[in-house]
Amino acid sequence: MSELINNAEKRKELLKHMILQLHDGTAPEAVKQQLIRLLGKVPYNDVVEVEQELINEGLPQEEVLKLCDIHTMALDGVLDHAEAKTAPPGHPVHTFKEENRALRKEIQTLAQLYNDIKKAKSKNQLSSLFNEIHQHFNALMDVEKHYLRKENLLFPFLEKHGITGPPTVMWGKHDETRELLKGALEALGATDDITVEEAKTVIDLVLDPASKAVDDMINKEEEILFPMCLDTLRDEEWLQIERQSIEYGFCLFDPKVKWSPEGVEFEKTVSEKIDKIQLPSGSFDVKELTAILNTIPFDMTFVDKDDKVKYFTQGRERIFARSRAILGRNVRQCHPPSSVHVIEKILDDFKSGKEDHTAFWITLKDRFIHIEYFALRGEEGEYLGTLEVSQELTEKRKLEGEQRLLQYVKKDA
Protein backbone atom coordinates (compact mmCIF):
# COMPACT_ATOMS: atom_id res chain seq x y z
CA MET A 1 0.00 0.00 0.00
CA SER A 2 2.97 2.33 0.52
CA GLU A 3 3.20 3.09 -3.20
CA LEU A 4 -0.36 4.50 -3.08
CA ILE A 5 0.54 7.18 -0.55
CA ASN A 6 2.84 9.23 -2.75
CA ASN A 7 1.09 12.57 -2.29
CA ALA A 8 3.22 14.70 0.04
CA GLU A 9 0.29 16.30 1.87
CA LYS A 10 -1.51 13.00 2.43
CA ARG A 11 1.72 11.43 3.62
CA LYS A 12 2.32 14.23 6.15
CA GLU A 13 -1.27 14.06 7.40
CA LEU A 14 -0.90 10.33 8.01
CA LEU A 15 2.45 10.87 9.73
CA LYS A 16 0.92 13.58 11.92
CA HIS A 17 -1.95 11.24 12.83
CA MET A 18 0.50 8.53 13.87
CA ILE A 19 2.60 10.90 15.98
CA LEU A 20 -0.58 12.00 17.74
CA GLN A 21 -1.29 8.32 18.36
CA LEU A 22 1.98 8.26 20.30
CA HIS A 23 0.74 11.32 22.19
CA ASP A 24 -2.38 9.35 23.13
CA GLY A 25 -0.33 6.42 24.43
CA THR A 26 0.00 3.99 21.51
CA ALA A 27 3.19 1.92 21.81
CA PRO A 28 6.07 3.13 19.57
CA GLU A 29 6.60 -0.35 18.08
CA ALA A 30 2.95 -0.55 17.00
CA VAL A 31 3.17 2.86 15.30
CA LYS A 32 6.44 1.86 13.67
CA GLN A 33 4.81 -1.19 12.10
CA GLN A 34 1.97 1.01 10.82
CA LEU A 35 4.47 3.42 9.30
CA ILE A 36 6.33 0.64 7.53
CA ARG A 37 3.11 -0.92 6.26
CA LEU A 38 1.49 2.30 5.03
CA LEU A 39 4.38 4.59 4.13
CA GLY A 40 7.44 2.44 3.67
CA LYS A 41 10.28 4.96 3.99
CA VAL A 42 9.47 8.43 5.38
CA PRO A 43 11.37 11.46 3.98
CA TYR A 44 13.19 13.07 6.93
CA ASN A 45 11.97 16.56 5.99
CA ASP A 46 8.37 15.36 6.44
CA VAL A 47 9.11 14.70 10.11
CA VAL A 48 10.51 18.22 10.56
CA GLU A 49 7.52 19.86 8.85
CA VAL A 50 5.00 17.78 10.81
CA GLU A 51 6.71 18.57 14.14
CA GLN A 52 6.62 22.30 13.28
CA GLU A 53 2.95 22.08 12.23
CA LEU A 54 1.97 20.34 15.47
CA ILE A 55 3.51 23.17 17.49
CA ASN A 56 1.88 25.80 15.25
CA GLU A 57 -1.48 24.06 15.73
CA GLY A 58 -1.25 24.30 19.50
CA LEU A 59 0.46 21.13 20.74
CA PRO A 60 2.58 22.54 23.60
CA GLN A 61 6.34 22.42 23.06
CA GLU A 62 6.61 20.60 26.40
CA GLU A 63 4.46 17.81 24.98
CA VAL A 64 6.54 17.66 21.80
CA LEU A 65 9.61 17.43 24.04
CA LYS A 66 8.10 14.46 25.89
CA LEU A 67 7.19 12.83 22.57
CA CYS A 68 10.62 13.43 21.07
CA ASP A 69 12.23 10.21 22.30
CA ILE A 70 9.08 8.17 21.66
CA HIS A 71 8.57 9.17 18.05
CA THR A 72 12.34 8.82 17.47
CA MET A 73 11.97 5.16 18.51
CA ALA A 74 8.97 4.77 16.23
CA LEU A 75 10.86 6.29 13.27
CA ASP A 76 14.10 4.37 13.83
CA GLY A 77 14.99 2.70 10.54
CA VAL A 78 11.96 4.19 8.77
CA LEU A 79 13.44 7.53 7.65
CA ASP A 80 14.52 7.91 4.03
CA HIS A 81 17.86 9.67 3.40
CA ALA A 82 18.21 8.72 -0.24
CA GLU A 83 18.43 12.35 -1.38
CA ALA A 84 20.28 13.76 1.64
CA LYS A 85 23.23 16.03 0.89
CA THR A 86 26.73 15.40 2.21
CA ALA A 87 29.21 17.84 3.75
CA PRO A 88 32.93 18.08 2.83
CA PRO A 89 35.74 18.06 5.44
CA GLY A 90 35.87 21.31 7.40
CA HIS A 91 32.19 22.02 6.84
CA PRO A 92 30.35 22.45 10.20
CA VAL A 93 28.17 19.39 9.59
CA HIS A 94 31.22 17.26 8.80
CA THR A 95 32.77 18.46 12.08
CA PHE A 96 29.57 17.71 14.03
CA LYS A 97 29.51 14.19 12.57
CA GLU A 98 33.17 13.53 13.38
CA GLU A 99 32.48 14.64 16.95
CA ASN A 100 29.57 12.20 17.03
CA ARG A 101 31.88 9.38 15.93
CA ALA A 102 34.25 10.21 18.81
CA LEU A 103 31.33 10.40 21.27
CA ARG A 104 30.04 7.03 20.07
CA LYS A 105 33.41 5.43 20.77
CA GLU A 106 33.19 6.66 24.35
CA ILE A 107 29.62 5.36 24.65
CA GLN A 108 30.55 1.94 23.26
CA THR A 109 33.46 1.69 25.69
CA LEU A 110 31.15 2.62 28.56
CA ALA A 111 28.66 -0.08 27.52
CA GLN A 112 31.41 -2.68 27.77
CA LEU A 113 32.53 -1.36 31.15
CA TYR A 114 28.93 -1.54 32.42
CA ASN A 115 28.88 -5.22 31.45
CA ASP A 116 32.24 -5.81 33.15
CA ILE A 117 30.94 -4.30 36.40
CA LYS A 118 27.78 -6.41 36.31
CA LYS A 119 29.99 -9.51 36.01
CA ALA A 120 32.29 -8.43 38.86
CA LYS A 121 32.55 -10.79 41.81
CA SER A 122 34.08 -8.48 44.42
CA LYS A 123 34.49 -4.87 45.52
CA ASN A 124 38.17 -4.94 44.56
CA GLN A 125 37.27 -5.30 40.87
CA LEU A 126 34.88 -2.38 41.03
CA SER A 127 37.39 0.33 41.95
CA SER A 128 39.48 0.20 38.78
CA LEU A 129 36.39 -0.25 36.58
CA PHE A 130 34.69 2.81 38.07
CA ASN A 131 37.91 4.81 37.59
CA GLU A 132 37.80 3.95 33.89
CA ILE A 133 34.11 4.83 33.66
CA HIS A 134 34.83 8.17 35.35
CA GLN A 135 37.48 8.96 32.73
CA HIS A 136 35.10 8.23 29.88
CA PHE A 137 32.34 10.33 31.43
CA ASN A 138 34.82 13.19 31.72
CA ALA A 139 35.31 12.80 27.96
CA LEU A 140 31.53 12.72 27.37
CA MET A 141 31.21 16.05 29.20
CA ASP A 142 33.01 17.59 26.22
CA VAL A 143 29.65 17.28 24.41
CA GLU A 144 28.83 20.67 25.98
CA LYS A 145 30.87 22.39 23.23
CA HIS A 146 28.93 20.43 20.61
CA TYR A 147 25.59 21.52 22.13
CA LEU A 148 26.65 25.17 22.55
CA ARG A 149 27.58 25.43 18.86
CA LYS A 150 24.17 24.05 17.94
CA GLU A 151 22.29 26.37 20.30
CA ASN A 152 24.20 29.58 19.57
CA LEU A 153 25.21 29.13 15.93
CA LEU A 154 23.10 26.53 14.15
CA PHE A 155 19.67 27.14 15.71
CA PRO A 156 19.61 30.93 15.09
CA PHE A 157 20.07 30.40 11.35
CA LEU A 158 17.32 27.77 11.26
CA GLU A 159 15.00 30.20 13.03
CA LYS A 160 15.71 32.84 10.38
CA HIS A 161 14.32 30.34 7.88
CA GLY A 162 11.16 29.90 9.96
CA ILE A 163 12.21 26.59 11.54
CA THR A 164 11.62 27.11 15.27
CA GLY A 165 10.02 23.90 16.54
CA PRO A 166 12.86 21.37 16.14
CA PRO A 167 15.54 23.70 17.62
CA THR A 168 13.37 24.42 20.68
CA VAL A 169 12.63 20.73 21.23
CA MET A 170 16.26 19.75 20.74
CA TRP A 171 17.53 22.42 23.14
CA GLY A 172 15.16 20.98 25.74
CA LYS A 173 16.70 17.54 25.16
CA HIS A 174 20.18 19.10 25.55
CA ASP A 175 19.21 20.35 29.00
CA GLU A 176 17.84 16.93 29.98
CA THR A 177 21.11 15.34 28.87
CA ARG A 178 23.15 17.90 30.80
CA GLU A 179 21.27 17.05 33.98
CA LEU A 180 21.77 13.31 33.43
CA LEU A 181 25.51 13.78 32.84
CA LYS A 182 25.79 15.94 35.96
CA GLY A 183 23.98 13.26 37.97
CA ALA A 184 26.30 10.59 36.57
CA LEU A 185 29.42 12.48 37.65
CA GLU A 186 27.95 13.02 41.13
CA ALA A 187 27.17 9.30 41.40
CA LEU A 188 30.67 8.36 40.24
CA GLY A 189 32.10 10.57 42.98
CA ALA A 190 30.41 8.36 45.60
CA THR A 191 31.47 4.87 44.47
CA ASP A 192 34.43 4.36 46.81
CA ASP A 193 32.67 1.88 49.11
CA ILE A 194 29.97 0.46 46.87
CA THR A 195 28.82 -3.16 46.66
CA VAL A 196 28.40 -5.10 43.42
CA GLU A 197 24.61 -4.98 43.70
CA GLU A 198 24.65 -1.25 44.41
CA ALA A 199 26.96 -0.78 41.42
CA LYS A 200 24.45 -2.52 39.14
CA THR A 201 21.71 -0.21 40.40
CA VAL A 202 23.84 2.90 39.78
CA ILE A 203 24.49 1.74 36.23
CA ASP A 204 20.86 0.97 35.45
CA LEU A 205 19.36 4.08 37.07
CA VAL A 206 22.04 6.75 36.55
CA LEU A 207 24.99 5.94 34.29
CA ASP A 208 23.36 4.07 31.42
CA PRO A 209 20.52 6.65 31.02
CA ALA A 210 23.13 9.43 30.82
CA SER A 211 25.28 7.83 28.12
CA LYS A 212 22.14 6.69 26.29
CA ALA A 213 20.85 10.29 26.23
CA VAL A 214 24.01 11.39 24.40
CA ASP A 215 23.59 8.50 21.95
CA ASP A 216 19.91 9.31 21.36
CA MET A 217 20.80 12.91 20.54
CA ILE A 218 23.34 11.69 17.99
CA ASN A 219 20.54 9.74 16.30
CA LYS A 220 18.27 12.80 16.22
CA GLU A 221 21.05 14.90 14.71
CA GLU A 222 22.10 12.46 12.03
CA GLU A 223 18.61 11.26 11.12
CA ILE A 224 16.80 14.60 11.04
CA LEU A 225 18.71 17.75 12.06
CA PHE A 226 21.79 17.63 9.83
CA PRO A 227 19.99 16.58 6.61
CA MET A 228 17.43 19.35 7.24
CA CYS A 229 20.17 21.94 7.86
CA LEU A 230 22.06 21.00 4.70
CA ASP A 231 18.84 21.44 2.71
CA THR A 232 18.00 24.76 4.36
CA LEU A 233 21.11 26.86 5.01
CA ARG A 234 23.13 28.66 2.35
CA ASP A 235 26.93 28.54 2.00
CA GLU A 236 27.14 32.13 3.29
CA GLU A 237 25.41 31.04 6.51
CA TRP A 238 27.51 27.89 6.88
CA LEU A 239 30.66 30.02 6.51
CA GLN A 240 29.57 32.28 9.38
CA ILE A 241 28.93 29.18 11.52
CA GLU A 242 32.32 27.72 10.58
CA ARG A 243 34.23 30.94 11.34
CA GLN A 244 32.51 31.47 14.72
CA SER A 245 32.79 27.83 15.86
CA ILE A 246 36.28 28.38 17.25
CA GLU A 247 34.74 30.66 19.93
CA TYR A 248 33.09 27.59 21.50
CA GLY A 249 35.70 24.93 20.78
CA PHE A 250 35.27 21.39 19.51
CA CYS A 251 34.25 18.10 21.10
CA LEU A 252 36.84 15.27 21.08
CA PHE A 253 37.80 16.24 17.51
CA ASP A 254 39.78 19.04 15.89
CA PRO A 255 38.91 19.91 12.26
CA LYS A 256 41.93 19.30 10.06
CA VAL A 257 40.67 21.35 7.09
CA LYS A 258 39.56 24.99 6.89
CA TRP A 259 36.41 25.01 4.77
CA SER A 260 35.93 27.95 2.38
CA PRO A 261 33.12 27.74 -0.17
CA GLU A 262 34.06 29.17 -3.54
CA GLY A 263 32.93 32.74 -4.14
CA VAL A 264 31.79 33.38 -0.55
CA GLU A 265 33.53 35.79 1.84
CA PHE A 266 33.08 36.06 5.60
CA GLU A 267 30.80 39.01 6.29
CA LYS A 268 32.24 41.81 8.41
CA THR A 269 29.83 43.04 11.09
CA VAL A 270 31.30 46.46 11.90
CA SER A 271 31.45 49.09 9.19
CA GLU A 272 34.81 50.79 8.97
CA LYS A 273 33.15 53.83 7.40
CA ILE A 274 31.77 55.05 10.75
CA ASP A 275 34.26 57.55 12.19
CA LYS A 276 32.52 59.21 15.16
CA ILE A 277 29.66 58.36 17.49
CA GLN A 278 28.38 61.57 19.07
CA LEU A 279 26.59 61.34 22.43
CA PRO A 280 25.20 64.17 24.63
CA SER A 281 28.17 63.96 27.00
CA GLY A 282 30.95 63.26 24.53
CA SER A 283 32.04 61.24 21.52
CA PHE A 284 34.07 58.19 20.52
CA ASP A 285 35.30 56.61 17.36
CA VAL A 286 34.27 52.98 16.79
CA LYS A 287 37.62 51.59 17.94
CA GLU A 288 37.52 53.54 21.21
CA LEU A 289 33.91 52.64 22.00
CA THR A 290 34.52 48.96 21.19
CA ALA A 291 37.55 48.91 23.52
CA ILE A 292 35.57 50.57 26.34
CA LEU A 293 32.59 48.22 26.08
CA ASN A 294 34.80 45.14 25.89
CA THR A 295 36.97 46.26 28.84
CA ILE A 296 34.25 46.94 31.43
CA PRO A 297 34.30 43.99 33.85
CA PHE A 298 30.89 42.52 33.03
CA ASP A 299 28.90 41.18 30.10
CA MET A 300 26.11 43.29 28.58
CA THR A 301 23.44 42.25 26.10
CA PHE A 302 20.95 44.71 24.60
CA VAL A 303 17.48 43.53 23.52
CA ASP A 304 15.43 46.09 21.59
CA LYS A 305 11.74 46.98 22.04
CA ASP A 306 10.78 44.23 19.57
CA ASP A 307 12.58 41.61 21.72
CA LYS A 308 15.42 41.17 19.21
CA VAL A 309 19.04 40.84 20.35
CA LYS A 310 20.87 43.85 18.89
CA TYR A 311 24.23 43.93 20.69
CA PHE A 312 26.48 42.15 23.19
CA THR A 313 29.90 42.98 24.59
CA GLN A 314 32.87 40.77 23.76
CA GLY A 315 35.08 40.91 26.82
CA ARG A 316 38.00 38.57 27.41
CA GLU A 317 36.17 36.53 30.05
CA ARG A 318 32.63 35.82 28.98
CA ILE A 319 30.21 34.45 31.52
CA PHE A 320 27.64 33.12 29.09
CA ALA A 321 28.25 31.97 25.53
CA ARG A 322 27.40 34.52 22.83
CA SER A 323 27.97 34.55 19.08
CA ARG A 324 27.17 36.97 16.27
CA ALA A 325 24.60 34.48 15.01
CA ILE A 326 22.20 35.57 17.78
CA LEU A 327 22.02 39.15 16.48
CA GLY A 328 18.49 39.80 15.28
CA ARG A 329 17.25 36.70 17.09
CA ASN A 330 14.21 36.79 19.37
CA VAL A 331 15.59 36.79 22.92
CA ARG A 332 13.17 34.03 23.93
CA GLN A 333 15.01 31.69 21.59
CA CYS A 334 18.35 32.49 23.26
CA HIS A 335 17.30 30.81 26.52
CA PRO A 336 16.59 27.19 27.44
CA PRO A 337 12.89 26.30 27.12
CA SER A 338 12.71 25.79 30.89
CA SER A 339 13.46 29.50 31.58
CA VAL A 340 11.50 31.18 28.76
CA HIS A 341 8.53 31.87 31.05
CA VAL A 342 10.81 33.99 33.29
CA ILE A 343 12.01 36.04 30.31
CA GLU A 344 8.39 36.51 29.20
CA LYS A 345 7.46 37.83 32.66
CA ILE A 346 10.36 40.31 32.76
CA LEU A 347 9.62 41.65 29.26
CA ASP A 348 5.90 42.00 29.97
CA ASP A 349 6.51 43.87 33.26
CA PHE A 350 9.13 46.16 31.69
CA LYS A 351 6.95 46.99 28.68
CA SER A 352 3.89 47.74 30.84
CA GLY A 353 5.94 50.07 33.06
CA LYS A 354 5.15 47.94 36.10
CA GLU A 355 8.84 47.23 36.80
CA ASP A 356 12.25 48.61 35.76
CA HIS A 357 14.84 46.33 37.33
CA THR A 358 15.32 42.78 38.59
CA ALA A 359 18.29 40.66 39.64
CA PHE A 360 19.31 37.03 40.08
CA TRP A 361 22.43 35.42 41.50
CA ILE A 362 23.60 31.88 40.97
CA THR A 363 26.64 29.67 41.56
CA LEU A 364 28.03 28.34 38.30
CA LYS A 365 31.00 25.97 38.48
CA ASP A 366 32.14 27.50 41.80
CA ARG A 367 31.75 31.05 40.42
CA PHE A 368 29.29 33.53 41.94
CA ILE A 369 27.36 35.12 39.07
CA HIS A 370 25.15 38.19 39.46
CA ILE A 371 22.64 38.87 36.65
CA GLU A 372 20.58 42.04 36.35
CA TYR A 373 17.92 43.17 33.90
CA PHE A 374 17.19 46.87 33.36
CA ALA A 375 14.33 48.42 31.41
CA LEU A 376 15.65 51.10 29.02
CA ARG A 377 13.38 54.10 28.56
CA GLY A 378 13.45 57.28 26.48
CA GLU A 379 12.97 60.85 27.70
CA GLU A 380 9.18 60.43 27.52
CA GLY A 381 9.31 57.14 29.44
CA GLU A 382 8.72 55.01 26.35
CA TYR A 383 10.14 51.48 26.44
CA LEU A 384 13.28 51.16 24.28
CA GLY A 385 14.42 47.68 25.25
CA THR A 386 16.10 45.64 27.97
CA LEU A 387 19.73 45.54 29.10
CA GLU A 388 21.10 42.34 30.64
CA VAL A 389 24.21 42.82 32.79
CA SER A 390 26.11 39.79 34.12
CA GLN A 391 29.05 39.99 36.53
CA GLU A 392 31.40 37.37 37.95
CA LEU A 393 31.78 38.45 41.60
CA THR A 394 33.54 35.48 43.19
CA GLU A 395 36.74 37.35 44.14
CA LYS A 396 35.04 40.64 45.00
CA ARG A 397 32.84 38.87 47.55
CA LYS A 398 36.01 37.95 49.44
CA LEU A 399 37.22 41.57 49.85
CA GLU A 400 37.59 42.92 53.40
CA GLY A 401 38.96 46.09 54.94
CA GLU A 402 40.54 48.65 52.57
CA GLN A 403 43.24 48.89 49.93
CA ARG A 404 44.64 52.43 49.64
CA LEU A 405 48.07 51.63 48.19
CA LEU A 406 48.63 51.33 44.46
CA GLN A 407 48.69 47.71 43.39
CA TYR A 408 48.37 46.62 39.78
CA VAL A 409 46.27 43.64 38.77
CA LYS A 410 48.47 40.99 37.20
CA LYS A 411 48.15 40.64 33.46
CA ASP A 412 46.91 37.35 32.08
CA ALA A 413 49.74 35.03 31.13
Secondary structure, 3 states (H helix, E strand, C coil): CHHHCCCHHHHHHHHHHHHHHHHCCCCHHHHHHHHHHHHCCEEHHHHHHHHHHHHHCCCCHHHHHHHHHHHHHHHCCCEECCCCCCCCCCCHHHHHHHHHHHHHHHHHHHHHHHHHHHHCCCHHHHHHHHHHHHHHHHHHCCHHHHHHHHHHHHHHHHHHCCCCHHHHHHHHHHHHHHHHHHHHHHHHCCCCCCCHHHHHHHHHHHHHHHHHHHHHHHHHHHHHHHHHHHHHCCHHHHHHHHHHHHHCCCCCCCCCCCCCCCCCCCCCCCCCCCCCEEECCEEECHHHHHHHHHHCCCEEEEEECCCEEEEECCCCCCCCCCCHHHCCCEHHHHCCHHHHHHHHHHHHHHHHCCCCEEEEEEEECCEEEEEEEEEEECCCCCEEEEEEEEEECCCHHHCCCCCCCCCCCCCCC
